[in-house]
Structures are given as structure tokens and as C-alpha cells.
Amino acid sequence: MRALWTYLSSPTWRLKQADTNGDGALSQDEIKAMVMKRMVRRGE
């Protein structure tokens, strides 16, 4: 379970999740959406 948590909290996993169209590159919109999600999570 600890290994899974470590993976899910890693920057690599977050970047893969941000790539919503699966092309392997992050667009400006995908980066903005990722940043906004992090800001919302930190505000909780």
C-alpha cells in the first residue's frame, strides 16, 4: 500500500494524469488545469 501511495503522490504520476489527450506532451491548457487542481486541493 505504501508503494502505491508513493507512486500516486509522485510528480510523474501527476504529469501522466494531466496529459488528458494521451499524446505524451502537455499543452498549455493541460498544464493550467493541473495547476488549478493542485491549488484547489491545497485550499481544502
Long-range contacts (C-beta under 8 A, 24 or more apart in sequence): none
